[in-house]
Structures are given as structure tokens and as C-alpha cells.
Amino acid sequence: VANSIHEPRNGIIRAEYNFVPLECRQYDKIFNDLNEIQLAAAQKNGLKKNITAAEAENNKQLVKIEDCDYYTIEKLTHSIPYLVPKAAKLVEDIGKAFQDSLYNRGYHSNHKITVTSVLRTDDNVKQLQKVNVNATENSCHCYGTTVDISYFTFQTPKRGKAADTEKMRQVLMQVVYDLWKAERCYVKYEKQQSCLHITVR
């Protein structure tokens, strides 16, 4: 089950992944870490209070994440692109492993995952509550420890062999599954938002 304890694998990310059944790819059952569990990790590893966008720019606890070789950031409407370093490293590692896994299967290496939500400020939360009644003032996203990664939106290479969406989705799930088993993150499969809600541990 998703909330059981697994033996850590020293945080090692393998370049090639052997696909496991993942319970017939019932991702919502596999990635089902409760919000309470993720929130506890966010409070432990992240910011100690909600901040504004201006404060985030000068906060030494945060690093700004931008489009890079390993991932792209969707136009953010209710969050800003800042994370604690530990979470930023996790996102980069997911992107690297995603590319390596596809490359080892004969695809071009320049595939990228898409980050859809990052750090939420007080203003972001208030704006989001106007359009989403489930938005909370005490979201994991308020601590700089949590990202949403789309499992339907990817960037594919303009040249070379590109993978289809289903293949990229399978690879992303396997990469995140390995990191989850290595106890580097908590994960919730979000059906309505079509994303993986990931909090660094």
C-alpha cells in the first residue's frame, strides 16, 4: 500500500529502470500519501511561515527554479517558482532520471517533464480559493517543499525519436516510484489536476 514503509536504497538513482507491475498501473492506489503525512514533512523541511512574492526573492532558504535541461515550468498562475534546495534537487533528479530512462529505451534524450505548481504565497492561496473551494491556507505548497508535476504534459525533442505520451507517463511514474521507495518523497496522484503532488522528505 502507498503509506507502508519501504527499505531505503541510499537515495541512488539508476540511469535505467526495470518496469515493475505497479499494481497494474493503478497509480491512484500506489501514490496515495495522505495530506497529513505530506504536511508534516513540509513543516519539517520547509519555510516556517507563509511569505509574499517579494519576500521569496530575498529569502536565503529558497532557490528559484527555471526552465532548464531537465524540466520546463508551466506558466504559473497561482504559485511562484521557488523551492527549498532539497526540493529543487528532487525535481532535477526526477527530470534527469526521466531523460536517462527514455534514452536507454532508444528515445532522444531531450524529453522534459512539466512542473505545474510550486510555492504558494498568501496572495496565491487567496486567489486560488476563489476558483477552488478545496484550496487550503495550510497547503504543503506554502512551505517551498512541494511541486506538482503533470503526467500528461511533456516537452518532446524537435529532432530524433520522440516517445508518445503514454510511454512518457509510464516512465515518469516509474521514476517517481523509485524515488518514493527510496524514501526521498511523498506522492499523491491527483486525478482532477492530472498531476503528481510531490513533497520532499
C-alpha positions as CSV (number, residue, x, y, z in Angstrom):
1,V,0.0,0.0,0.0
2,A,1.1,3.6,-0.6
3,N,1.7,4.5,3.0
4,S,3.7,1.5,4.0
5,I,7.4,1.8,5.0
6,H,10.0,0.6,2.4
7,E,13.7,-0.1,2.8
8,P,15.7,2.9,1.5
9,R,18.1,2.4,-1.3
10,N,20.6,5.1,-0.3
11,G,19.0,7.7,-2.5
12,I,20.7,6.2,-5.5
13,I,19.0,7.0,-8.9
14,R,19.7,4.4,-11.5
15,A,20.0,5.5,-15.1
16,E,17.9,2.6,-16.3
17,Y,14.7,1.4,-14.7
18,N,13.2,-2.1,-15.0
19,F,9.5,-1.6,-15.0
20,V,7.6,-3.2,-12.2
21,P,3.8,-4.0,-12.4
22,L,2.9,-1.0,-10.2
23,E,-0.3,-2.9,-9.3
24,C,-1.5,-2.9,-12.9
25,R,-0.7,0.8,-13.1
26,Q,-3.4,1.8,-10.6
27,Y,-1.4,4.9,-9.8
28,D,-4.1,6.4,-7.5
29,K,-3.7,3.4,-5.2
30,I,0.1,3.4,-5.3
31,F,0.7,7.1,-4.9
32,N,-1.8,7.9,-2.1
33,D,0.3,9.5,0.7
34,L,-2.2,11.4,2.9
35,N,-2.1,15.2,3.1
36,E,-1.3,15.0,6.8
37,I,1.8,13.0,6.1
38,Q,3.0,15.4,3.4
39,L,2.1,18.4,5.5
40,A,4.2,17.1,8.4
41,A,7.2,16.7,6.1
42,A,6.6,20.2,4.6
43,Q,6.6,21.8,8.0
44,K,9.8,19.9,9.0
45,N,11.8,20.6,5.8
46,G,10.4,23.9,4.6
47,L,9.6,27.5,5.5
48,K,8.3,28.3,9.0
49,K,5.7,30.8,7.9
50,N,3.9,31.9,4.8
51,I,5.7,34.6,2.8
52,T,4.9,37.1,0.0
53,A,6.4,37.0,-3.5
54,A,8.7,39.9,-2.7
55,E,10.0,38.1,0.4
56,A,10.6,34.9,-1.6
57,E,13.1,36.7,-3.9
58,N,15.4,37.6,-1.0
59,N,14.8,34.5,1.2
60,K,18.0,32.6,1.7
61,Q,16.1,29.4,2.4
62,L,14.8,29.3,-1.1
63,V,16.2,28.9,-4.6
64,K,14.5,30.0,-7.8
65,I,13.8,27.2,-10.3
66,E,13.6,28.0,-14.0
67,D,13.3,26.1,-17.3
68,C,16.4,24.0,-17.7
69,D,17.7,20.9,-19.5
70,Y,15.6,18.6,-17.3
71,Y,12.2,20.2,-16.9
72,T,10.0,23.1,-18.0
73,I,7.8,25.2,-15.8
74,E,4.3,25.9,-17.0
75,K,3.0,29.4,-16.8
76,L,2.3,29.8,-13.1
77,T,-1.0,31.5,-12.2
78,H,-1.3,30.5,-8.5
79,S,2.3,29.9,-7.4
80,I,5.8,31.2,-7.8
81,P,8.9,29.3,-8.9
82,Y,10.8,28.9,-5.6
83,L,11.7,25.8,-3.5
84,V,14.0,24.9,-0.7
85,P,17.2,23.4,-2.1
86,K,16.3,19.9,-1.1
87,A,13.1,20.0,-3.1
88,A,14.8,21.7,-6.1
89,K,17.3,18.9,-6.2
90,L,14.5,16.3,-6.1
91,V,12.8,17.9,-9.1
92,E,16.1,18.0,-11.0
93,D,16.7,14.3,-10.2
94,I,13.3,13.4,-11.4
95,G,13.9,15.2,-14.7
96,K,17.4,13.6,-15.1
97,A,16.2,10.1,-14.4
98,F,13.2,10.6,-16.7
99,Q,15.5,11.5,-19.6
100,D,18.0,8.7,-18.9
101,S,15.3,6.1,-18.8
102,L,13.9,7.2,-22.1
103,Y,17.3,7.4,-23.7
104,N,18.1,3.9,-22.5
105,R,15.0,2.8,-24.3
106,G,16.1,4.2,-27.6
107,Y,14.5,7.6,-27.5
108,H,16.1,11.0,-27.9
109,S,17.4,12.3,-24.5
110,N,15.8,15.7,-24.8
111,H,12.4,14.9,-23.2
112,K,11.3,17.1,-20.3
113,I,8.8,16.9,-17.5
114,T,6.5,19.8,-16.8
115,V,6.2,21.5,-13.4
116,T,2.7,23.0,-12.9
117,S,2.7,24.4,-9.4
118,V,5.4,25.3,-6.9
119,L,5.4,27.7,-3.9
120,R,2.2,29.4,-2.9
121,T,2.2,32.8,-1.2
122,D,-0.6,34.3,0.9
123,D,-1.9,36.1,-2.2
124,N,-1.7,32.9,-4.3
125,V,-3.8,31.0,-1.7
126,K,-6.5,33.7,-1.6
127,Q,-6.7,33.8,-5.4
128,L,-6.9,30.0,-5.6
129,Q,-9.7,29.9,-3.0
130,K,-11.8,31.9,-5.3
131,V,-11.7,29.2,-8.0
132,N,-11.1,26.1,-5.9
133,V,-13.1,25.6,-2.8
134,N,-10.7,22.8,-1.7
135,A,-7.7,25.2,-1.6
136,T,-6.4,25.5,2.0
137,E,-4.4,28.2,3.7
138,N,-2.1,25.5,5.1
139,S,-1.2,23.7,1.9
140,C,2.1,21.9,1.6
141,H,2.8,24.3,-1.3
142,C,3.2,27.1,1.2
143,Y,6.4,25.7,2.6
144,G,8.6,25.5,-0.6
145,T,8.8,21.7,-0.3
146,T,6.2,20.7,-2.8
147,V,5.6,20.6,-6.5
148,D,3.0,19.4,-8.9
149,I,4.4,17.5,-12.0
150,S,2.0,16.9,-14.9
151,Y,1.6,13.3,-16.0
152,F,0.0,14.4,-19.4
153,T,2.1,17.4,-20.4
154,F,5.7,16.9,-21.6
155,Q,8.2,18.6,-23.8
156,T,9.4,16.4,-26.7
157,P,12.5,16.8,-28.8
158,K,12.3,18.5,-32.2
159,R,14.7,16.1,-33.6
160,G,15.3,12.4,-33.1
161,K,13.0,9.7,-31.9
162,A,10.3,11.1,-29.5
163,A,8.2,9.0,-27.1
164,D,4.4,9.1,-27.1
165,T,2.5,10.5,-24.1
166,E,1.7,7.1,-22.7
167,K,5.3,5.9,-22.7
168,M,6.4,9.2,-21.1
169,R,3.7,8.8,-18.5
170,Q,4.8,5.3,-17.7
171,V,8.5,6.4,-17.4
172,L,7.6,9.3,-15.1
173,M,5.6,7.0,-12.9
174,Q,8.4,4.5,-12.6
175,V,11.0,7.2,-11.8
176,V,8.8,8.8,-9.1
177,Y,8.0,5.3,-7.8
178,D,11.7,4.5,-7.3
179,L,12.4,7.8,-5.5
180,W,9.3,7.2,-3.4
181,K,10.6,3.8,-2.4
182,A,14.0,5.3,-1.7
183,E,12.1,7.5,0.9
184,R,13.0,10.7,-0.8
185,C,9.5,12.0,-1.2
186,Y,5.8,11.6,-0.5
187,V,3.4,11.4,-3.5
188,K,-0.3,11.9,-4.2
189,Y,-1.8,11.0,-7.6
190,E,-4.2,13.8,-8.4
191,K,-6.9,12.9,-10.9
192,Q,-8.6,16.2,-11.4
193,Q,-5.4,18.2,-11.8
194,S,-3.7,15.4,-13.8
195,C,-0.5,15.7,-11.8
196,L,1.6,14.1,-9.2
197,H,1.6,16.1,-5.9
198,I,5.1,15.6,-4.6
199,T,6.6,16.7,-1.2
200,V,10.3,16.2,-0.4
201,R,11.1,14.1,2.7
